[in-house]
């Protein structure tokens, strides 16, 4: 094969390779999108956690899809919750809004601690996020609620979250959360 034929072969091979690459996303583009999705998922999970911790119903609810489901996987009533399944963002918002309303209506004289000193800390550990495809992800973690008052510091509850997340209109949201204690 002459030098000219070798050059033509290399040029042809390079042209085919470049055209194939142009038609598909590059590895760095896919990796960048994966990192962006993971950061957005971490942000929405943080928003749910901090909203719960700060008793901010709007922040908490904003982490959930309009048609989300929040399920407590328990055999009976769970302290701080009025029911075992919440459907839709407005219903999920009521988890925090109702708790705040009940606290406002509680006579502080009936409590064994000063409500002004109450601090709640929600901690998640062993978070595991799996991005299944461009619009679906799964998350699991262990959660723990630590309560601090003028009387003591104690672990209020501990359990697991199993979440299904969806990407809608470019935003990641929790579509289903199953909470076990």
C-alpha positions in Angstrom: 0.0 0.0 0.0 1.4 3.3 -1.0 1.8 6.3 1.4 -1.1 8.0 -0.4 -3.3 5.0 0.1 -2.3 4.8 3.8 -3.1 8.4 4.2 -6.5 8.0 2.6 -7.2 5.0 4.9 -6.3 7.0 8.0 -8.3 10.0 6.8 -11.3 7.8 6.2 -11.0 6.1 9.5 -10.6 9.4 11.3 -13.6 10.8 9.5 -15.8 7.8 10.5 -14.6 8.0 14.1 -15.3 11.8 14.3 -18.7 11.5 12.8 -19.6 8.6 15.2 -18.4 10.8 18.1 -20.4 13.8 17.0 -23.6 11.8 17.0 -23.3 10.7 20.7 -22.6 12.5 23.9 -19.0 12.5 25.0 -17.9 10.8 28.2 -17.3 14.1 29.8 -20.7 15.4 28.9 -22.4 12.3 30.5 -20.2 12.6 33.6 -20.9 16.3 34.0 -24.7 15.6 33.8 -24.4 12.8 36.3 -22.6 15.1 38.7 -25.1 17.8 38.2 -28.0 15.4 38.8 -26.4 14.0 41.9 -25.9 17.5 43.3 -29.5 18.4 42.5 -30.7 15.2 44.3 -28.5 16.0 47.3 -30.0 19.5 47.4 -33.6 18.3 47.3 -32.9 15.7 50.1 -31.2 18.4 52.1 -34.2 20.7 51.6 -36.6 18.0 53.0 -34.3 17.3 55.9 -33.7 21.0 56.9 -37.3 21.9 56.4 -38.3 19.1 58.8 -35.6 20.1 61.3 -36.6 23.8 61.2 -40.3 23.1 61.2 -40.6 25.0 57.9 -43.6 23.4 56.1 -43.0 25.2 52.8 -39.3 24.2 52.6 -40.1 20.6 53.5 -43.0 20.3 51.0 -41.0 21.9 48.2 -38.8 18.8 48.1 -41.8 16.7 47.0 -43.5 16.3 43.7 -47.1 17.5 43.5 -48.3 13.9 43.3 -45.8 12.5 45.8 -46.6 9.9 48.5 -45.1 9.9 52.0 -45.7 6.6 53.7 -44.9 5.5 57.2 -44.2 1.8 57.1 -45.5 1.0 60.6 -48.3 -1.2 62.0 -49.9 1.6 63.9 -49.9 5.3 64.9 -46.5 7.0 64.9 -45.7 9.8 67.3 -45.9 13.2 65.5 -48.0 12.0 62.6 -51.7 11.9 62.2 -51.9 9.1 59.6 -49.7 6.5 57.9 -50.0 7.7 54.3 -49.9 11.3 53.0 -50.8 11.9 49.3 -49.8 15.0 47.4 -47.6 18.0 48.3 -50.3 19.8 50.2 -51.0 16.8 52.4 -47.2 16.2 52.9 -46.9 19.9 53.9 -49.4 19.2 56.7 -46.9 16.9 58.4 -45.0 20.0 59.5 -47.8 22.6 59.5 -50.0 20.5 61.8 -47.1 19.9 64.2 -46.3 23.6 64.4 -50.0 24.4 64.9 -50.3 21.8 67.7 -47.2 23.2 69.4 -48.7 26.7 69.3 -51.9 25.5 71.0 -50.1 23.5 73.7 -50.0 25.1 77.2 -46.3 25.3 78.1 -47.3 24.7 81.8 -48.3 21.1 80.9 -44.8 20.3 79.5 -41.8 19.0 81.5 -39.5 21.3 79.7 -39.4 24.9 78.5 -40.5 24.9 74.8 -38.3 27.9 74.1 -35.3 25.7 74.6 -36.4 22.9 72.3 -34.0 22.2 69.4 -34.4 19.4 66.9 -31.6 18.0 64.9 -32.3 15.6 62.1 -29.3 13.7 60.9 -29.1 11.3 58.0 -26.2 8.9 57.5 -25.1 6.2 55.0 -26.9 8.0 52.2 -26.9 6.0 49.1 -28.1 7.5 45.8 -28.5 5.5 42.6 -29.3 7.3 39.4 -31.3 4.8 37.4 -31.8 6.9 34.3 -32.1 10.5 33.2 -35.4 11.0 35.1 -35.4 8.5 38.0 -33.2 7.9 41.0 -33.4 5.9 44.3 -32.1 7.0 47.7 -31.8 5.3 51.0 -30.5 6.6 54.3 -30.6 6.1 58.1 -32.2 9.0 59.9 -32.1 10.0 63.5 -33.9 12.9 65.4 -32.0 14.3 68.4 -34.0 16.6 70.7 -32.3 19.1 73.0 -34.2 20.9 75.8 -33.4 22.6 79.0 -34.0 19.2 80.7 -31.9 16.8 78.5 -30.6 15.7 75.1 -32.1 12.4 73.8 -32.6 10.5 70.6 -36.2 10.9 69.8 -36.5 8.4 66.9 -34.4 6.5 64.4 -35.2 4.7 61.2 -34.7 4.5 57.4 -35.8 6.5 54.4 -36.3 4.8 51.1 -37.0 7.4 48.4 -37.9 7.4 44.7 -36.9 10.6 43.0 -38.1 11.9 39.6 -36.8 14.6 37.4 -39.6 16.8 36.1 -39.2 20.0 34.1 -35.5 19.9 34.9 -36.0 19.6 38.7 -35.4 16.6 40.9 -38.2 15.9 43.4 -39.1 13.2 45.8 -42.0 11.2 44.3 -42.3 8.6 47.1 -40.8 8.4 50.5 -41.2 5.4 52.8 -40.2 6.0 56.4 -39.6 3.2 58.7 -38.8 3.3 62.4 
